[in-house]
């Protein structure tokens, strides 16, 4: 039995299967699910604000290698506390020699990518819904590779 780190077996299985460039999305409770079967969906919500968005993001980021994230521009001004805590989580991983780039796009564009990206060939492999009830608490994580930049062939 796994007793440390990420414990949700469905989420662990998704992370074990992703490859370089694949995208995992973690959202608040209000974000709609894709209506196609190309993106696996996991609903972790139990009750209002359980689990919280950041409580899911942190162990997922720690469990795997991500090279970039996409956030809605609106998060910076309409959910400042969550945004700052999220940036802190990302910066902590960079201290562990994981460089993670951050891109901001309008929420409508973010939503379109999550809901329809897989239909267009974007590698949106999984969407995870949390119990979060704060606005724009959504992130797209793009899988990286665990190779060190200093590793010579």
N, CA, C and O atoms as a GROMACS GRO file, in nm:
protein
  612
    1UNK      N    1   0.084  -0.118   0.000
    1UNK     CA    2   0.000   0.000   0.000
    1UNK      C    3   0.089   0.124   0.000
    1UNK      O    4   0.182   0.135   0.079
    2UNK      N    5   0.058   0.217  -0.089
    2UNK     CA    6   0.131   0.343  -0.096
    2UNK      C    7   0.082   0.431   0.019
    2UNK      O    8  -0.038   0.446   0.040
    3UNK      N    9   0.177   0.491   0.094
    3UNK     CA   10   0.139   0.570   0.210
    3UNK      C   11   0.194   0.712   0.207
    3UNK      O   12   0.166   0.790   0.298
    4UNK      N   13   0.270   0.748   0.106
    4UNK     CA   14   0.331   0.881   0.095
    4UNK      C   15   0.299   0.942  -0.040
    4UNK      O   16   0.273   0.870  -0.137
    5UNK      N   17   0.302   1.074  -0.046
    5UNK     CA   18   0.280   1.144  -0.172
    5UNK      C   19   0.138   1.127  -0.221
    5UNK      O   20   0.044   1.114  -0.142
    6UNK      N   21   0.122   1.127  -0.350
    6UNK     CA   22  -0.009   1.114  -0.413
    6UNK      C   23  -0.064   0.974  -0.386
    6UNK      O   24   0.004   0.875  -0.408
    7UNK      N   25  -0.190   0.968  -0.339
    7UNK     CA   26  -0.249   0.839  -0.303
    7UNK      C   27  -0.363   0.795  -0.393
    7UNK      O   28  -0.398   0.677  -0.394
    8UNK      N   29  -0.423   0.886  -0.469
    8UNK     CA   30  -0.536   0.850  -0.554
    8UNK      C   31  -0.488   0.761  -0.668
    8UNK      O   32  -0.410   0.803  -0.753
    9UNK      N   33  -0.537   0.637  -0.669
    9UNK     CA   34  -0.486   0.539  -0.767
    9UNK      C   35  -0.518   0.577  -0.911
    9UNK      O   36  -0.437   0.551  -1.001
   10UNK      N   37  -0.634   0.638  -0.936
   10UNK     CA   38  -0.667   0.679  -1.073
   10UNK      C   39  -0.572   0.788  -1.121
   10UNK      O   40  -0.526   0.786  -1.235
   11UNK      N   41  -0.543   0.883  -1.034
   11UNK     CA   42  -0.452   0.992  -1.070
   11UNK      C   43  -0.308   0.942  -1.085
   11UNK      O   44  -0.236   0.987  -1.174
   12UNK      N   45  -0.268   0.851  -1.000
   12UNK     CA   46  -0.135   0.790  -1.013
   12UNK      C   47  -0.123   0.718  -1.146
   12UNK      O   48  -0.019   0.727  -1.212
   13UNK      N   49  -0.227   0.646  -1.187
   13UNK     CA   50  -0.224   0.573  -1.315
   13UNK      C   51  -0.211   0.668  -1.432
   13UNK      O   52  -0.138   0.639  -1.527
   14UNK      N   53  -0.281   0.782  -1.428
   14UNK     CA   54  -0.272   0.881  -1.536
   14UNK      C   55  -0.129   0.933  -1.544
   14UNK      O   56  -0.071   0.939  -1.652
   15UNK      N   57  -0.072   0.970  -1.431
   15UNK     CA   58   0.064   1.024  -1.430
   15UNK      C   59   0.164   0.921  -1.478
   15UNK      O   60   0.260   0.956  -1.547
   16UNK      N   61   0.144   0.795  -1.445
   16UNK     CA   62   0.235   0.689  -1.488
   16UNK      C   63   0.232   0.670  -1.640
   16UNK      O   64   0.330   0.625  -1.698
   17UNK      N   65   0.120   0.704  -1.703
   17UNK     CA   66   0.104   0.680  -1.847
   17UNK      C   67   0.139   0.800  -1.935
   17UNK      O   68   0.156   0.784  -2.055
   18UNK      N   69   0.150   0.921  -1.877
   18UNK     CA   70   0.173   1.037  -1.963
   18UNK      C   71   0.315   1.038  -2.018
   18UNK      O   72   0.409   0.988  -1.956
   19UNK      N   73   0.327   1.096  -2.135
   19UNK     CA   74   0.456   1.111  -2.199
   19UNK      C   75   0.487   1.257  -2.223
   19UNK      O   76   0.406   1.344  -2.193
   20UNK      N   77   0.604   1.283  -2.276
   20UNK     CA   78   0.648   1.420  -2.300
   20UNK      C   79   0.547   1.496  -2.387
   20UNK      O   80   0.512   1.452  -2.496
   21UNK      N   81   0.503   1.609  -2.337
   21UNK     CA   82   0.409   1.693  -2.411
   21UNK      C   83   0.263   1.669  -2.379
   21UNK      O   84   0.178   1.750  -2.417
   22UNK      N   85   0.232   1.561  -2.309
   22UNK     CA   86   0.093   1.535  -2.271
   22UNK      C   87   0.048   1.637  -2.166
   22UNK      O   88   0.128   1.684  -2.085
   23UNK      N   89  -0.080   1.670  -2.168
   23UNK     CA   90  -0.134   1.770  -2.077
   23UNK      C   91  -0.234   1.711  -1.979
   23UNK      O   92  -0.322   1.633  -2.016
   24UNK      N   93  -0.218   1.751  -1.852
   24UNK     CA   94  -0.313   1.720  -1.747
   24UNK      C   95  -0.371   1.852  -1.700
   24UNK      O   96  -0.299   1.949  -1.679
   25UNK      N   97  -0.502   1.856  -1.685
   25UNK     CA   98  -0.571   1.977  -1.642
   25UNK      C   99  -0.629   1.954  -1.503
   25UNK      O  100  -0.689   1.850  -1.477
   26UNK      N  101  -0.610   2.051  -1.415
   26UNK     CA  102  -0.672   2.046  -1.282
   26UNK      C  103  -0.759   2.170  -1.272
   26UNK      O  104  -0.713   2.281  -1.297
   27UNK      N  105  -0.886   2.150  -1.234
   27UNK     CA  106  -0.982   2.261  -1.237
   27UNK      C  107  -1.058   2.278  -1.106
   27UNK      O  108  -1.056   2.193  -1.017
   28UNK      N  109  -1.125   2.392  -1.099
   28UNK     CA  110  -1.218   2.418  -0.990
   28UNK      C  111  -1.348   2.343  -1.016
   28UNK      O  112  -1.365   2.281  -1.122
   29UNK      N  113  -1.439   2.348  -0.922
   29UNK     CA  114  -1.564   2.274  -0.932
   29UNK      C  115  -1.653   2.321  -1.047
   29UNK      O  116  -1.728   2.242  -1.104
   30UNK      N  117  -1.646   2.449  -1.081
   30UNK     CA  118  -1.736   2.503  -1.183
   30UNK      C  119  -1.696   2.476  -1.327
   30UNK      O  120  -1.775   2.502  -1.418
   31UNK      N  121  -1.576   2.426  -1.350
   31UNK     CA  122  -1.529   2.405  -1.487
   31UNK      C  123  -1.603   2.286  -1.549
   31UNK      O  124  -1.613   2.181  -1.487
   32UNK      N  125  -1.654   2.302  -1.671
   32UNK     CA  126  -1.727   2.190  -1.733
   32UNK      C  127  -1.634   2.078  -1.778
   32UNK      O  128  -1.516   2.100  -1.808
   33UNK      N  129  -1.688   1.958  -1.782
   33UNK     CA  130  -1.613   1.844  -1.835
   33UNK      C  131  -1.619   1.845  -1.987
   33UNK      O  132  -1.719   1.890  -2.043
   34UNK      N  133  -1.514   1.796  -2.055
   34UNK     CA  134  -1.523   1.776  -2.200
   34UNK      C  135  -1.637   1.678  -2.230
   34UNK      O  136  -1.663   1.586  -2.152
   35UNK      N  137  -1.705   1.698  -2.343
   35UNK     CA  138  -1.818   1.611  -2.376
   35UNK      C  139  -1.778   1.498  -2.472
   35UNK      O  140  -1.865   1.429  -2.525
   36UNK      N  141  -1.650   1.480  -2.492
   36UNK     CA  142  -1.600   1.371  -2.577
   36UNK      C  143  -1.525   1.271  -2.489
   36UNK      O  144  -1.503   1.297  -2.371
   37UNK      N  145  -1.485   1.160  -2.545
   37UNK     CA  146  -1.418   1.056  -2.466
   37UNK      C  147  -1.266   1.057  -2.485
   37UNK      O  148  -1.198   0.966  -2.437
   38UNK      N  149  -1.212   1.157  -2.553
   38UNK     CA  150  -1.068   1.161  -2.579
   38UNK      C  151  -0.988   1.205  -2.456
   38UNK      O  152  -0.870   1.172  -2.443
   39UNK      N  153  -1.052   1.278  -2.367
   39UNK     CA  154  -0.986   1.325  -2.244
   39UNK      C  155  -1.046   1.249  -2.126
   39UNK      O  156  -1.166   1.257  -2.099
   40UNK      N  157  -0.961   1.175  -2.055
   40UNK     CA  158  -1.006   1.105  -1.934
   40UNK      C  159  -1.046   1.210  -1.831
   40UNK      O  160  -0.980   1.313  -1.818
   41UNK      N  161  -1.153   1.186  -1.759
   41UNK     CA  162  -1.197   1.280  -1.657
   41UNK      C  163  -1.202   1.212  -1.520
   41UNK      O  164  -1.249   1.099  -1.507
   42UNK      N  165  -1.153   1.284  -1.421
   42UNK     CA  166  -1.156   1.237  -1.283
   42UNK      C  167  -1.221   1.346  -1.198
   42UNK      O  168  -1.176   1.460  -1.200
   43UNK      N  169  -1.324   1.313  -1.127
   43UNK     CA  170  -1.390   1.408  -1.039
   43UNK      C  171  -1.353   1.371  -0.896
   43UNK      O  172  -1.403   1.272  -0.841
   44UNK      N  173  -1.266   1.451  -0.835
   44UNK     CA  174  -1.220   1.425  -0.699
   44UNK      C  175  -1.303   1.498  -0.594
   44UNK      O  176  -1.283   1.478  -0.474
   45UNK      N  177  -1.395   1.582  -0.639
   45UNK     CA  178  -1.470   1.665  -0.543
   45UNK      C  179  -1.555   1.578  -0.451
   45UNK      O  180  -1.616   1.480  -0.494
   46UNK      N  181  -1.558   1.617  -0.324
   46UNK     CA  182  -1.636   1.547  -0.222
   46UNK      C  183  -1.749   1.638  -0.176
   46UNK      O  184  -1.866   1.602  -0.186
   47UNK      N  185  -1.713   1.754  -0.125
   47UNK     CA  186  -1.807   1.859  -0.087
   47UNK      C  187  -1.742   1.991  -0.124
   47UNK      O  188  -1.628   1.994  -0.170
   48UNK      N  189  -1.814   2.101  -0.103
   48UNK     CA  190  -1.762   2.233  -0.136
   48UNK      C  191  -1.622   2.253  -0.074
   48UNK      O  192  -1.603   2.240   0.047
   49UNK      N  193  -1.526   2.284  -0.161
   49UNK     CA  194  -1.387   2.312  -0.125
   49UNK      C  195  -1.309   2.193  -0.069
   49UNK      O  196  -1.206   2.212  -0.005
   50UNK      N  197  -1.356   2.073  -0.091
   50UNK     CA  198  -1.279   1.953  -0.056
   50UNK      C  199  -1.279   1.858  -0.175
   50UNK      O  200  -1.386   1.813  -0.218
   51UNK      N  201  -1.162   1.827  -0.228
   51UNK     CA  202  -1.034   1.886  -0.195
   51UNK      C  203  -1.018   2.024  -0.260
   51UNK      O  204  -1.084   2.056  -0.359
   52UNK      N  205  -0.929   2.104  -0.203
   52UNK     CA  206  -0.898   2.234  -0.260
   52UNK      C  207  -0.809   2.216  -0.382
   52UNK      O  208  -0.737   2.116  -0.394
   53UNK      N  209  -0.814   2.311  -0.471
   53UNK     CA  210  -0.735   2.313  -0.594
   53UNK      C  211  -0.586   2.294  -0.564
   53UNK      O  212  -0.522   2.206  -0.622
   54UNK      N  213  -0.532   2.376  -0.475
   54UNK     CA  214  -0.388   2.369  -0.446
   54UNK      C  215  -0.350   2.239  -0.378
   54UNK      O  216  -0.237   2.192  -0.393
   55UNK      N  217  -0.443   2.180  -0.303
   55UNK     CA  218  -0.416   2.052  -0.237
   55UNK      C  219  -0.400   1.939  -0.337
   55UNK      O  220  -0.338   1.837  -0.307
   56UNK      N  221  -0.455   1.956  -0.455
   56UNK     CA  222  -0.439   1.856  -0.562
   56UNK      C  223  -0.319   1.891  -0.649
   56UNK      O  224  -0.240   1.804  -0.685
   57UNK      N  225  -0.304   2.019  -0.682
   57UNK     CA  226  -0.194   2.061  -0.770
   57UNK      C  227  -0.058   2.026  -0.709
   57UNK      O  228   0.028   1.970  -0.778
   58UNK      N  229  -0.038   2.058  -0.583
   58UNK     CA  230   0.095   2.041  -0.521
   58UNK      C  231   0.147   1.897  -0.532
   58UNK      O  232   0.258   1.879  -0.582
   59UNK      N  233   0.074   1.795  -0.488
   59UNK     CA  234   0.129   1.660  -0.500
   59UNK      C  235   0.142   1.612  -0.645
   59UNK      O  236   0.230   1.533  -0.676
   60UNK      N  237   0.055   1.659  -0.733
   60UNK     CA  238   0.067   1.620  -0.874
   60UNK      C  239   0.197   1.676  -0.932
   60UNK      O  240   0.270   1.606  -1.001
   61UNK      N  241   0.224   1.803  -0.904
   61UNK     CA  242   0.348   1.865  -0.953
   61UNK      C  243   0.471   1.797  -0.893
   61UNK      O  244   0.572   1.780  -0.960
   62UNK      N  245   0.461   1.759  -0.767
   62UNK     CA  246   0.574   1.692  -0.701
   62UNK      C  247   0.594   1.548  -0.751
   62UNK      O  248   0.705   1.496  -0.745
   63UNK      N  249   0.487   1.486  -0.798
   63UNK     CA  250   0.490   1.345  -0.838
   63UNK      C  251   0.550   1.322  -0.976
   63UNK      O  252   0.596   1.212  -1.006
   64UNK      N  253   0.550   1.424  -1.060
   64UNK     CA  254   0.593   1.404  -1.198
   64UNK      C  255   0.680   1.520  -1.244
   64UNK      O  256   0.710   1.612  -1.168
   65UNK      N  257   0.718   1.515  -1.369
   65UNK     CA  258   0.803   1.615  -1.431
   65UNK      C  259   0.718   1.696  -1.528
   65UNK      O  260   0.668   1.642  -1.627
   66UNK      N  261   0.702   1.825  -1.501
   66UNK     CA  262   0.627   1.913  -1.591
   66UNK      C  263   0.718   2.023  -1.639
   66UNK      O  264   0.796   2.080  -1.563
   67UNK      N  265   0.707   2.054  -1.770
   67UNK     CA  266   0.793   2.157  -1.827
   67UNK      C  267   0.725   2.292  -1.842
   67UNK      O  268   0.792   2.395  -1.853
   68UNK      N  269   0.591   2.293  -1.842
   68UNK     CA  270   0.521   2.420  -1.856
   68UNK      C  271   0.381   2.411  -1.798
   68UNK      O  272   0.325   2.303  -1.781
   69UNK      N  273   0.326   2.528  -1.769
   69UNK     CA  274   0.189   2.538  -1.723
   69UNK      C  275   0.121   2.650  -1.800
   69UNK      O  276   0.184   2.745  -1.846
   70UNK      N  277  -0.011   2.636  -1.811
   70UNK     CA  278  -0.094   2.742  -1.871
   70UNK      C  279  -0.198   2.780  -1.766
   70UNK      O  280  -0.261   2.694  -1.704
   71UNK      N  281  -0.213   2.910  -1.748
   71UNK     CA  282  -0.311   2.965  -1.654
   71UNK      C  283  -0.396   3.069  -1.725
   71UNK      O  284  -0.353   3.128  -1.824
   72UNK      N  285  -0.515   3.091  -1.674
   72UNK     CA  286  -0.599   3.199  -1.727
   72UNK      C  287  -0.545   3.332  -1.677
   72UNK      O  288  -0.511   3.346  -1.559
   73UNK      N  289  -0.538   3.430  -1.766
   73UNK     CA  290  -0.492   3.564  -1.728
   73UNK      C  291  -0.573   3.619  -1.611
   73UNK      O  292  -0.519   3.689  -1.524
   74UNK      N  293  -0.701   3.588  -1.609
   74UNK     CA  294  -0.791   3.641  -1.507
   74UNK      C  295  -0.753   3.597  -1.365
   74UNK      O  296  -0.787   3.664  -1.268
   75UNK      N  297  -0.683   3.486  -1.354
   75UNK     CA  298  -0.644   3.437  -1.222
   75UNK      C  299  -0.556   3.540  -1.149
   75UNK      O  300  -0.566   3.555  -1.028
   76UNK      N  301  -0.472   3.611  -1.223
   76UNK     CA  302  -0.380   3.708  -1.162
   76UNK      C  303  -0.454   3.818  -1.086
   76UNK      O  304  -0.405   3.867  -0.985
   77UNK      N  305  -0.571   3.858  -1.135
   77UNK     CA  306  -0.643   3.970  -1.073
   77UNK      C  307  -0.769   3.929  -0.999
   77UNK      O  308  -0.815   4.002  -0.911
   78UNK      N  309  -0.827   3.813  -1.033
   78UNK     CA  310  -0.955   3.774  -0.973
   78UNK      C  311  -0.944   3.659  -0.873
   78UNK      O  312  -1.043   3.620  -0.811
   79UNK      N  313  -0.823   3.606  -0.858
   79UNK     CA  314  -0.799   3.504  -0.756
   79UNK      C  315  -0.652   3.515  -0.716
   79UNK      O  316  -0.574   3.420  -0.732
   80UNK      N  317  -0.616   3.631  -0.663
   80UNK     CA  318  -0.475   3.664  -0.638
   80UNK      C  319  -0.408   3.572  -0.536
   80UNK      O  320  -0.292   3.536  -0.553
   81UNK      N  321  -0.480   3.535  -0.431
   81UNK     CA  322  -0.419   3.450  -0.329
   81UNK      C  323  -0.386   3.311  -0.385
   81UNK      O  324  -0.276   3.260  -0.364
   82UNK      N  325  -0.481   3.251  -0.455
   82UNK     CA  326  -0.456   3.120  -0.516
   82UNK      C  327  -0.344   3.131  -0.618
   82UNK      O  328  -0.258   3.043  -0.626
   83UNK      N  329  -0.345   3.239  -0.697
   83UNK     CA  330  -0.241   3.259  -0.798
   83UNK      C  331  -0.104   3.264  -0.733
   83UNK      O  332  -0.011   3.196  -0.778
   84UNK      N  333  -0.090   3.343  -0.627
   84UNK     CA  334   0.041   3.354  -0.561
   84UNK      C  335   0.085   3.222  -0.501
   84UNK      O  336   0.202   3.184  -0.512
   85UNK      N  337  -0.006   3.150  -0.438
   85UNK     CA  338   0.029   3.019  -0.382
   85UNK      C  339   0.068   2.920  -0.491
   85UNK      O  340   0.158   2.838  -0.471
   86UNK      N  341   0.002   2.927  -0.604
   86UNK     CA  342   0.034   2.840  -0.718
   86UNK      C  343   0.174   2.872  -0.772
   86UNK      O  344   0.252   2.782  -0.800
   87UNK      N  345   0.204   3.000  -0.785
   87UNK     CA  346   0.338   3.040  -0.831
   87UNK      C  347   0.443   2.990  -0.732
   87UNK      O  348   0.550   2.944  -0.773
   88UNK      N  349   0.414   2.998  -0.603
   88UNK     CA  350   0.508   2.948  -0.501
   88UNK      C  351   0.533   2.798  -0.518
   88UNK      O  352   0.647   2.753  -0.506
   89UNK      N  353   0.428   2.721  -0.546
   89UNK     CA  354   0.443   2.577  -0.569
   89UNK      C  355   0.531   2.552  -0.690
   89UNK      O  356   0.619   2.466  -0.687
   90UNK      N  357   0.508   2.626  -0.796
   90UNK     CA  358   0.588   2.610  -0.919
   90UNK      C  359   0.734   2.648  -0.893
   90UNK      O  360   0.825   2.578  -0.935
   91UNK      N  361   0.755   2.760  -0.824
   91UNK     CA  362   0.892   2.805  -0.794
   91UNK      C  363   0.965   2.704  -0.704
   91UNK      O  364   1.086   2.684  -0.718
   92UNK      N  365   0.893   2.640  -0.614
   92UNK     CA  366   0.955   2.538  -0.529
   92UNK      C  367   1.008   2.423  -0.614
   92UNK      O  368   1.115   2.369  -0.586
   93UNK      N  369   0.934   2.384  -0.716
   93UNK     CA  370   0.981   2.277  -0.804
   93UNK      C  371   1.102   2.322  -0.883
   93UNK      O  372   1.191   2.241  -0.912
   94UNK      N  373   1.108   2.450  -0.920
   94UNK     CA  374   1.225   2.500  -0.992
   94UNK      C  375   1.350   2.494  -0.904
   94UNK      O  376   1.460   2.474  -0.954
   95UNK      N  377   1.333   2.511  -0.773
   95UNK     CA  378   1.446   2.497  -0.681
   95UNK      C  379   1.498   2.354  -0.683
   95UNK      O  380   1.615   2.329  -0.654
   96UNK      N  381   1.411   2.261  -0.715
   96UNK     CA  382   1.450   2.120  -0.725
   96UNK      C  383   1.499   2.086  -0.865
   96UNK      O  384   1.496   1.970  -0.906
   97UNK      N  385   1.546   2.187  -0.938
   97UNK     CA  386   1.603   2.175  -1.072
   97UNK      C  387   1.503   2.139  -1.180
   97UNK      O  388   1.540   2.085  -1.284
   98UNK      N  389   1.376   2.169  -1.157
   98UNK     CA  390   1.274   2.153  -1.260
   98UNK      C  391   1.238   2.292  -1.309
   98UNK      O  392   1.178   2.370  -1.234
   99UNK      N  393   1.273   2.326  -1.430
   99UNK     CA  394   1.237   2.456  -1.484
   99UNK      C  395   1.098   2.446  -1.547
   99UNK      O  396   1.076   2.365  -1.636
  100UNK      N  397   1.005   2.527  -1.500
  100UNK     CA  398   0.867   2.521  -1.546
  100UNK      C  399   0.828   2.658  -1.600
  100UNK      O  400   0.825   2.755  -1.525
  101UNK      N  401   0.798   2.665  -1.729
  101UNK     CA  402   0.755   2.794  -1.787
  101UNK      C  403   0.606   2.816  -1.761
  101UNK      O  404   0.529   2.721  -1.752
  102UNK      N  405   0.568   2.942  -1.750
  102UNK     CA  406   0.430   2.979  -1.723
  102UNK      C  407   0.378   3.065  -1.838
  102UNK      O  408   0.441   3.164  -1.876
  103UNK      N  409   0.263   3.025  -1.891
  103UNK     CA  410   0.199   3.101  -1.998
  103UNK      C  411   0.060   3.139  -1.952
  103UNK      O  412  -0.011   3.058  -1.892
  104UNK      N  413   0.020   3.263  -1.980
  104UNK     CA  414  -0.114   3.311  -1.946
  104UNK      C  415  -0.193   3.334  -2.074
  104UNK      O  416  -0.143   3.393  -2.170
  105UNK      N  417  -0.316   3.286  -2.075
  105UNK     CA  418  -0.406   3.308  -2.189
  105UNK      C  419  -0.543   3.350  -2.134
  105UNK      O  420  -0.573   3.322  -2.017
  106UNK      N  421  -0.626   3.415  -2.215
  106UNK     CA  422  -0.761   3.450  -2.168
  106UNK      C  423  -0.839   3.325  -2.130
  106UNK      O  424  -0.822   3.218  -2.190
  107UNK      N  425  -0.927   3.339  -2.030
  107UNK     CA  426  -1.003   3.224  -1.980
  107UNK      C  427  -1.083   3.154  -2.091
  107UNK      O  428  -1.091   3.032  -2.093
  108UNK      N  429  -1.142   3.231  -2.182
  108UNK     CA  430  -1.218   3.169  -2.291
  108UNK      C  431  -1.129   3.079  -2.377
  108UNK      O  432  -1.171   2.972  -2.420
  109UNK      N  433  -1.006   3.122  -2.402
  109UNK     CA  434  -0.911   3.042  -2.478
  109UNK      C  435  -0.870   2.918  -2.398
  109UNK      O  436  -0.858   2.808  -2.453
  110UNK      N  437  -0.847   2.936  -2.268
  110UNK     CA  438  -0.813   2.826  -2.178
  110UNK      C  439  -0.924   2.720  -2.182
  110UNK      O  440  -0.898   2.601  -2.199
  111UNK      N  441  -1.046   2.766  -2.167
  111UNK     CA  442  -1.162   2.677  -2.165
  111UNK      C  443  -1.175   2.601  -2.297
  111UNK      O  444  -1.202   2.480  -2.297
  112UNK      N  445  -1.155   2.670  -2.408
  112UNK     CA  446  -1.163   2.605  -2.539
  112UNK      C  447  -1.055   2.498  -2.554
  112UNK      O  448  -1.082   2.389  -2.605
  113UNK      N  449  -0.934   2.527  -2.508
  113UNK     CA  450  -0.825   2.429  -2.517
  113UNK      C  451  -0.859   2.304  -2.437
  113UNK      O  452  -0.839   2.192  -2.485
  114UNK      N  453  -0.910   2.322  -2.315
  114UNK     CA  454  -0.941   2.207  -2.232
  114UNK      C  455  -1.058   2.126  -2.288
  114UNK      O  456  -1.053   2.004  -2.293
  115UNK      N  457  -1.163   2.196  -2.330
  115UNK     CA  458  -1.284   2.125  -2.373
  115UNK      C  459  -1.276   2.069  -2.514
  115UNK      O  460  -1.340   1.968  -2.544
  116UNK      N  461  -1.198   2.132  -2.602
  116UNK     CA  462  -1.196   2.090  -2.743
  116UNK      C  463  -1.057   2.059  -2.798
  116UNK      O  464  -1.044   2.014  -2.912
  117UNK      N  465  -0.953   2.082  -2.718
  117UNK     CA  466  -0.817   2.061  -2.766
  117UNK      C  467  -0.790   1.919  -2.813
  117UNK      O  468  -0.728   1.899  -2.918
  118UNK      N  469  -0.836   1.822  -2.737
  118UNK     CA  470  -0.811   1.682  -2.775
  118UNK      C  471  -0.875   1.648  -2.909
  118UNK      O  472  -0.821   1.569  -2.986
  119UNK      N  473  -0.989   1.709  -2.938
  119UNK     CA  474  -1.057   1.685  -3.066
  119UNK      C  475  -0.975   1.740  -3.182
  119UNK      O  476  -0.986   1.691  -3.294
  120UNK      N  477  -0.893   1.842  -3.154
  120UNK     CA  478  -0.809   1.904  -3.258
  120UNK      C  479  -0.669   1.845  -3.262
  120UNK      O  480  -0.587   1.887  -3.343
  121UNK      N  481  -0.642   1.749  -3.175
  121UNK     CA  482  -0.511   1.685  -3.173
  121UNK      C  483  -0.419   1.732  -3.064
  121UNK      O  484  -0.306   1.684  -3.054
  122UNK      N  485  -0.462   1.827  -2.979
  122UNK     CA  486  -0.381   1.867  -2.865
  122UNK      C  487  -0.382   1.753  -2.763
  122UNK      O  488  -0.485   1.688  -2.744
  123UNK      N  489  -0.269   1.727  -2.699
  123UNK     CA  490  -0.260   1.611  -2.609
  123UNK      C  491  -0.317   1.636  -2.469
  123UNK      O  492  -0.247   1.620  -2.369
  124UNK      N  493  -0.445   1.674  -2.462
  124UNK     CA  494  -0.512   1.691  -2.333
  124UNK      C  495  -0.561   1.553  -2.291
  124UNK      O  496  -0.668   1.509  -2.332
  125UNK      N  497  -0.481   1.485  -2.208
  125UNK     CA  498  -0.510   1.345  -2.177
  125UNK      C  499  -0.600   1.324  -2.056
  125UNK      O  500  -0.668   1.223  -2.045
  126UNK      N  501  -0.599   1.421  -1.963
  126UNK     CA  502  -0.680   1.402  -1.843
  126UNK      C  503  -0.722   1.537  -1.785
  126UNK      O  504  -0.646   1.634  -1.787
  127UNK      N  505  -0.845   1.541  -1.734
  127UNK     CA  506  -0.894   1.657  -1.662
  127UNK      C  507  -0.937   1.610  -1.524
  127UNK      O  508  -1.012   1.514  -1.510
  128UNK      N  509  -0.888   1.680  -1.422
  128UNK     CA  510  -0.917   1.647  -1.283
  128UNK      C  511  -0.996   1.763  -1.222
  128UNK      O  512  -0.948   1.876  -1.217
  129UNK      N  513  -1.116   1.734  -1.176
  129UNK     CA  514  -1.200   1.836  -1.114
  129UNK      C  515  -1.188   1.825  -0.962
  129UNK      O  516  -1.200   1.717  -0.905
  130UNK      N  517  -1.163   1.940  -0.898
  130UNK     CA  518  -1.153   1.946  -0.753
  130UNK      C  519  -1.282   2.002  -0.695
  130UNK      O  520  -1.375   2.034  -0.770
  131UNK      N  521  -1.288   2.015  -0.565
  131UNK     CA  522  -1.403   2.076  -0.499
  131UNK      C  523  -1.390   2.226  -0.481
  131UNK      O  524  -1.472   2.288  -0.413
  132UNK      N  525  -1.288   2.285  -0.543
  132UNK     CA  526  -1.259   2.428  -0.526
  132UNK      C  527  -1.373   2.517  -0.572
  132UNK      O  528  -1.429   2.499  -0.680
  133UNK      N  529  -1.408   2.615  -0.489
  133UNK     CA  530  -1.512   2.711  -0.522
  133UNK      C  531  -1.457   2.853  -0.525
  133UNK      O  532  -1.521   2.944  -0.474
  134UNK      N  533  -1.341   2.872  -0.584
  134UNK     CA  534  -1.290   3.007  -0.609
  134UNK      C  535  -1.267   3.022  -0.759
  134UNK      O  536  -1.238   2.923  -0.826
  135UNK      N  537  -1.278   3.144  -0.812
  135UNK     CA  538  -1.275   3.162  -0.957
  135UNK      C  539  -1.138   3.140  -1.020
  135UNK      O  540  -1.034   3.171  -0.961
  136UNK      N  541  -1.140   3.088  -1.141
  136UNK     CA  542  -1.021   3.072  -1.225
  136UNK      C  543  -0.913   2.984  -1.163
  136UNK      O  544  -0.796   2.998  -1.197
  137UNK      N  545  -0.949   2.895  -1.073
  137UNK     CA  546  -0.854   2.803  -1.013
  137UNK      C  547  -0.840   2.682  -1.104
  137UNK      O  548  -0.893   2.574  -1.077
  138UNK      N  549  -0.768   2.703  -1.214
  138UNK     CA  550  -0.751   2.602  -1.317
  138UNK      C  551  -0.608   2.609  -1.369
  138UNK      O  552  -0.549   2.716  -1.376
  139UNK      N  553  -0.554   2.493  -1.405
  139UNK     CA  554  -0.418   2.488  -1.457
  139UNK      C  555  -0.406   2.376  -1.559
  139UNK      O  556  -0.466   2.269  -1.543
  140UNK      N  557  -0.328   2.400  -1.663
  140UNK     CA  558  -0.289   2.296  -1.758
  140UNK      C  559  -0.141   2.269  -1.733
  140UNK      O  560  -0.058   2.360  -1.741
  141UNK      N  561  -0.109   2.145  -1.703
  141UNK     CA  562   0.029   2.102  -1.679
  141UNK      C  563   0.076   2.021  -1.799
  141UNK      O  564   0.011   1.924  -1.837
  142UNK      N  565   0.187   2.061  -1.859
  142UNK     CA  566   0.242   1.987  -1.973
  142UNK      C  567   0.362   1.906  -1.927
  142UNK      O  568   0.457   1.960  -1.870
  143UNK      N  569   0.356   1.777  -1.952
  143UNK     CA  570   0.459   1.684  -1.906
  143UNK      C  571   0.593   1.712  -1.973
  143UNK      O  572   0.600   1.739  -2.093
  144UNK      N  573   0.697   1.705  -1.893
  144UNK     CA  574   0.832   1.719  -1.944
  144UNK      C  575   0.903   1.586  -1.944
  144UNK      O  576   0.839   1.480  -1.942
  145UNK      N  577   1.034   1.591  -1.946
  145UNK     CA  578   1.116   1.470  -1.938
  145UNK      C  579   1.211   1.485  -1.820
  145UNK      O  580   1.254   1.596  -1.788
  146UNK      N  581   1.243   1.374  -1.753
  146UNK     CA  582   1.324   1.382  -1.632
  146UNK      C  583   1.474   1.392  -1.655
  146UNK      O  584   1.552   1.368  -1.563
  147UNK      N  585   1.516   1.426  -1.775
  147UNK     CA  586   1.659   1.432  -1.803
  147UNK      C  587   1.715   1.564  -1.756
  147UNK      O  588   1.654   1.669  -1.778
  148UNK      N  589   1.827   1.561  -1.692
  148UNK     CA  590   1.895   1.682  -1.647
  148UNK      C  591   1.953   1.754  -1.768
  148UNK      O  592   2.000   1.690  -1.862
  149UNK      N  593   1.950   1.886  -1.763
  149UNK     CA  594   2.009   1.964  -1.874
  149UNK      C  595   2.159   1.946  -1.881
  149UNK      O  596   2.219   1.968  -1.986
  150UNK      N  597   2.220   1.906  -1.771
  150UNK     CA  598   2.364   1.890  -1.769
  150UNK      C  599   2.409   1.748  -1.809
  150UNK      O  600   2.528   1.720  -1.812
  151UNK      N  601   2.315   1.661  -1.837
  151UNK     CA  602   2.350   1.522  -1.873
  151UNK      C  603   2.403   1.517  -2.016
  151UNK      O  604   2.337   1.561  -2.109
  152UNK      N  605   2.522   1.462  -2.030
  152UNK     CA  606   2.582   1.446  -2.162
  152UNK      C  607   2.547   1.308  -2.216
  152UNK      O  608   2.538   1.212  -2.139
  153UNK      N  609   2.526   1.297  -2.349
  153UNK     CA  610   2.493   1.165  -2.405
  153UNK      C  611   2.606   1.066  -2.395
  153UNK      O  612   2.593   0.952  -2.439
   0.00000   0.00000   0.00000
